[in-house]
Amino acid sequence: FVTAIADGHIAMDTPQKVQERLAQIVSKVPKEQNTSVEVAEGVTIDLKMRVFVVNSEDAKAVGEYINAHLDQLPAPFVVLARHLPMAVLYDPAALDLSDASVADRLRKQAKTRAVKVLREAIGNKALGITQHMLRGHCGATQPAKRLSDFLASRT
């Protein structure tokens, strides 16, 4: 599940605990998910992506918020990919996956790869991803609708 932080604000009808979780998601973007992309207009913009592990608590919180506020303009989050499988090749003889630091490193590599794939997809002018879309002014799901077929062919 991959989103980008957009221009909207968290709606006031959101429960306080959820608001706090979402505020933390917005403010704590890992540096490797902070990137710049060239959009259809030919300009380069800064983009804060959030790549979530499927079914994580953060992914659920953002997904539930988006589903409850589909008509919000601008949206505070835009969906880039609902499901983006990423594989990481490793030698099981050399790496011990029961070691949490090894698993974390592999997860970080997969997330970095997801950011790269999405940067390339967004930069594909034929898909027509605009700055306006990435900033949430066309709703939370517009970018994902444009990107889904392209991403399915790439992963």
N, C-alpha and C positions, 0 to 999 in steps of 0.2 A: 504494500500500500504506500503510494508516494504522493505527497501533497507539496504545494508551495505556499509560503506565507504571502497573503495578499493584502489589499488595502483596507478591508472591512474591519470592524470591531466586533468583539464577542457580544451577542445580544444580551440585553439586560434581563430577559426572562430565563436565562440559563442559571441553574442552581449554583450557589456560591462555590461548592467544592469542585464542580466541573469547570467553572470559570478559572479557578486557581490552577487546575491541571492544564487547561488550554493556554493560560498565560505563560506557564512554564515552558510548554512546547514551543510557543512563539519566541520566547526570549532566549532559550538555550539551544540554538542551532549549531550542531557540530561544524567545525571549520571546513571539513571536507564536503559538507552539504551546502555550503555557502559558495555560490558560483556566479558566473556571468554567462549569459546566453545571447545569441543573436536571434532576433525575432523577425517575423515576416516583413516588417517595415524597413529592415536593413539596419536597425540600431541595436546596440548591445546594452542589455540591462542587467542589473544585479538581481539575483534570484536566490531566495533562501528556501531550499528544499528540505523536506523532512521525509526520510525513508524509514518506514516502520516495519518491524517484523510482523508478519501476519498474526492476527489475534492478540497482539500485545495490548496492554491496558491503554497506552497512548493512542494506538491505532483505533481501538474501539471508541475512545472518547471523541476523537476527531471525526470518525465516521458517523457516529450517532449525532454529533452536532450538525454536520453537513446535511444528513438526511432530515433532521428536524427543521433546518433553515434553508431549504433549497431555493427559495425565492429571495433570499437576502442579497441586496446589491449595495455596495460592493461586498463580496463575500470575504471573510477573514482568512479562509483557506480555499485553495482550488485543488481539485483532484487531477493529478497528472497520470496516474495509473492505479487502478483498483487492485490489480494483481500483476506483479512483475517478477517472475521467477528468475533468480540469479544463481548460477552454479559456480563453485570455487573448486578448482582442481588442487588436490593435496595428496601427499604420500602418507598413508596411514601408518606405515612403518616408521616414519620420521616424526609424526605429530600425534600427540596424545589428546584426543578430543575430550577426555574426562577432565583435562586441565582447563579450568574456566578461562584463563588468559589466552589459551590457544583458540578456543571456540570464539571468544570475543574478537580476536584478531581476524579470523576467517569471516566473521559476520561483518566486520568493518570493511574488509576487502570487497565483499559482495555489495555492500551499500555504496562504496566508492564506484564500483562498476555500474551500478544502477544510475548514479548521477551522470556518469559519462554517456551512457546509452540515451538518457533523457535529454541531455544537452544536444546530442547529435539529432535526435528526433525533433526537438523544438526548433533547431536551426534549419530543418528541411523546409524550405520556402513553400513547397507544394502543399504542405499540411496547413499553412495559413495561420499559424499560432502567433497572435499579436500581443503586444505589451498590455493592451486593454484586457484581453482574456486572462493573462497571467496575473493581473492585479485584481481579479475578481469582479470586474465590471460587467461581465457577461454571465455571471452565475458561477457556482462552485464546480460544475461538472463539464463545462464547455471544453476545456483543454483535453480532458480525458477522452471525450467523444471523438475529437480530431486525431488523437494520438493512438487510440487502442488498436486499430488494424495494423498500423505501421509497427508498433511495438510487438504485436503478436508474430509478425513475420521476422522479427529480429531475435527473439529469445527462444 
